[in-house]
Amino acid sequence: MPRLPFQGIFSRPFRRRFLRAVAAVGLLNLFSASVFAQVPATRVEPEGQVVIGVAQEPTRFHPLQRRTEVDDAVHLNVFSTLWSLSPEGNLVPDLAVEVPSVENGGISADGLEWRIKLRPDVTWHDGAPFTAEDVKFTIETLANPSYPSPSRHGHELVRDIEVVSPTEVRWRLERPFAPYLAILAWAGIAPQHILAGVTDPADPSFNNSPVGTGPFRFGERRPGDHVSLVANDKYHGQGPFLKQAVLKYIPDQIGLKTQFITGAVDAVLIPGIAPDLAKEVERAPGVKVHYSPNQFVEIIALNTQLPQFQDPAVREALYLALDKNTVFNEIYPTGTKRPTESFLPEQSWAYKKDLPEHRFDLGAARALLDKAGWKPGADGIREKDGTRLAFSISTIAGDHLREQFQQLLQQDWRSIGVDLSIKNAPSAALWGDFWRKSQFDSIIVGLIVPIASDPDPSNRFGSWAIQARGGTGLNTFQYDNPEVDRLLREGVGTFDRERRKQIYFEIQDIVRRDLPYLPLVQGRSIEGTKNGLVGYQPNLGYRVNAWNLRDWRWEK
């Protein structure tokens, strides 16, 4: 059996400490260290195409800027990372020759000095060589406070990046940071030779024609219709086996289902097959339905800076007046969703299962609002200090199950004196500044908190991650709790997995009490492929199961 990467040369106390560090980011499995393990002996000529139906439209293709889950279907196939995550949770080298560790000399004993060895055989889609300069440029850009990166979390700790040679780069971390291996598994490397000269981050030219090192080259985007990817015949790894992959935008899930069972699309991914339609699809000939766990936790996000939501009594009353039983029994078929009180998926090692359980109690909700001074007006809608208890709720237009849920909320919340209006929009409009800069009142959303396999929730709950206040991250609730901030910093600064677990347990307790969002369910992915299409494989480490299109192919 292969040895763990940290065995052999360091003291036992340190080995134990660093092994806990690796476990703390969820990556205790063996690292793959083979330099060219992904390259087949003989390259197979790509053939055929696959059309993948998605109900959200991919629009953002810049690896250093903000994007959504559906955009990942493009990013994960056009761009490469230093290492990737296998479905088993292993880190697998991609642009790097090996995953750095203490034993192989890639990480120092204190976890601060990093040395990354890179493959010499990688080229960009335009033919330029990939080098260590690209890695340096990527990390420095992501860490730049004036650049609209998706998050500076972890990258802002990198100091003294040095290009040792075209195939080696090293840097120093300002302080220990447990999740950084996992964060880099999601960080697509960008081409320095193209982007270094672009001074305006809003320049759309690269987004319109991105250049990567991944298994597919960007083909075209027809807004409102599709994005096509074309096989990269110079790819450094295995595959691709398809000549082309097309992401077909079909904005409502009923239409998506119809095009799948009639053969117009070959696979259904984000957001997948609607739970109430899954049995019908299962009965259709020539297709397979795949059920798999995912990291999405469905919630009602609240913009806590709205006057109505600044009162914790309002947030608690809304949760008391939320009829989860009807949601589970009448809207979502049995077994497709699981109730949750946490922001972490139950598969996470930091998931806390004994959080206070939700109860549906309209009387208690009314009493709580009465006590807090929210009095019914002439029309039955409550008011306090001149503020009406009225706000909107949004979700993706065409998601018929969420739209049914909104109608249920309107009814129940009206009964406690809340005026709820519905403000839905297509995904491309919803997940831009409306979501990221907290321009919504409330919104039904599927949230993924872990980054790769690490449970650190700093990007969602740290006060520094509020874009509406100039931060980078996804704290769209505008949640600001100094105690949570302190715990978040402590959680990423220790390599002790048990200590990290206790910290994240405490954060889950506080967030459950504060309710910056109303937790609903953890879902399962319900996705479909045509018979004869092979290579589809769920992977909890990513937000989309198109992570490995390089392996997809048609059976002969």
C-alpha positions, 0 to 999 in steps of 0.5 A, a space after each residue: 500500500 502506498 505511504 501517506 505523503 507525510 510519512 517518513 522524514 519529520 518528527 512524529 508530533 509534527 506528522 500527526 499535526 500536519 496529518 490533522 491539517 490535511 484531514 481538516 480540509 477533508 483531504 486525508 485520502 492519498 494524494 496522486 503523485 504520478 506526473 503523467 498519470 492522466 495521459 493515455 499511451 495513444 490519444 483517441 481521436 474525439 468524435 461526436 457531440 453531447 448536448 447538455 440541457 441547463 435551466 440556468 444560462 452560463 454567462 461568465 467565463 473569466 476565471 479570475 472573476 465572479 461566477 455562478 454554479 452553471 458557469 462552472 460547467 464551462 470553467 471546469 472544462 476550459 481552464 485547468 487548476 494546479 490540482 483537482 478533486 476526484 469523486 473519492 475526495 483525493 487531490 489529483 495533480 493537474 497543472 502541477 507535477 504533484 500535490 505539495 506536501 511536507 514529505 515531497 518538500 512542497 510545504 515546509 514543516 510550519 505550513 508557511 513555505 510552498 514550492 510547486 513543481 509544474 508540468 512542462 508539456 502544457 500549452 494554452 489554447 492559443 499555442 503559448 506555453 503555460 509557465 510559472 508566470 501564469 500561476 504567479 499572475 493568477 494568485 496575485 490578481 486574485 489577491 488584489 483588493 482592487 480587482 473583482 475576484 470571486 474571493 480573496 480568501 486565502 490568496 490575500 495571505 500569499 507573500 513573496 511569490 517567486 518564479 524559480 523557473 518556467 516549471 517551478 513557483 514558490 511563495 510564503 503564507 503570512 500565517 497558517 491557513 488550513 483550507 488553502 490546498 482545497 481553495 487552489 483546487 477551485 482556482 482556474 489558472 489564467 493566461 498571463 500573456 493575454 491578461 497582464 495587459 488588460 487594465 480594465 477588469 470590465 473589458 469583455 473581450 476575454 469573457 467573450 473569447 476565453 483561452 485556457 489549458 483545459 480539455 475543451 476550447 471555447 467555441 461560441 456563445 449565443 445569448 439566450 440559447 447555448 454555449 459550445 465547447 470544442 475538443 482541445 487536441 493539445 490537451 495534456 491529460 486524458 481525453 477529451 473523447 467528444 468533438 464538441 459539448 453544447 450547453 443548451 439553455 432551456 429556461 424552465 424545467 418542464 421544457 427541459 424535461 420535455 426536450 430530454 425525453 424527446 431526445 433534443 438534449 442528451 443530458 440534463 444538469 443544472 438544476 437537474 430534473 425537477 423532483 415532481 417530474 423525476 418519475 415521469 422521466 424514469 418511465 421514458 425509454 432510452 434514458 437514465 435518471 441519476 440520484 446523488 447527494 450534493 452540497 446544496 442547502 436550499 434556504 430563504 436568504 434575507 437581506 439583514 440590512 433591511 429595516 424589517 430584517 434588522 429585528 431578530 424577532 421578525 426573522 424568528 417569526 418568519 421561520 415559525 410561520 414557515 410550513 415545512 411539512 407542507 413543503 415536504 409532503 405536497 411540493 417536493 415528493 417524499 425522499 427528494 429533499 431532507 430538512 436541515 437546520 445547518 448551512 453545511 451538508 450532512 456529508 461534511 465532517 463539520 456538520 452539526 446534527 443536533 441544532 434546534 429543530 424547526 417548528 411551525 407555529 403561527 400563534 407563536 409567530 404572532 405573539 413574538 411580533 406583538 411583543 416586539 412592537 409590530 402592530 397590525 395596521 388597518 389592512 392587517 399588515 404590521 408596522 413598527 416605527 413607520 416601517 411596514 412589514 412588507 418585502 419581496 421574495 425572488 427566485 429563478 423564473 420558471 422554477 415551478 416548484 419554488 414558485 409554488 412554495 412562494 405562493 404558500 409563503 404568501 398565504 402563511 406569512 399574510 396570516 401573521 401580518 406580512 405583505 409578501 410580493 413575488 419578484 422573480 427573474 431569469 437566472 442571468 439577471 438574478 445571480 449578478 449584482 442583484 444577488 452579489 451586492 444584496 439588492 434583493 429583499 429575500 430570495 430562495 436559493 441553493 447555497 453551497 458553503 464548502 469550498 471544494 471539500 473544506 467546510 470553512 464558511 468565511 466566504 459566506 458569513 465573514 463581515 469582510 465578505 460583504 460585496 455591498 460594502 466593498 468586500 469580496 465574497 458571498 456574504 449576501 445576507 450582509 450578516 455582521 457578527 463580531 463573534 462569528 468573525 473571530 471564530 472564522 479567523 480561528 477556524 482557518 488558523 489551526 490545523 487541529 481538525 477536532 478544534 476546527 470541528 468545535 469552532 464550526 459547531 459553535 458557528 452553526 449554533 450562532 447562525 441558527 440562533 441569528 437566522 440571517 437566512 431561513 434554512 429549508 432543505 438539503 437536496 439531491 441532484 436528480 440528473 439524466 443522461 441518454 443510454 449509451 452516454 458514458 462518463 457522467 460521474 457525480 462529484 461532491 467536491 464540485 458545484 456541477 457534475 459537468 466537472 469531467 466532460 473530458 471523460 464523456 463519450 458515446 458507446 460504440 
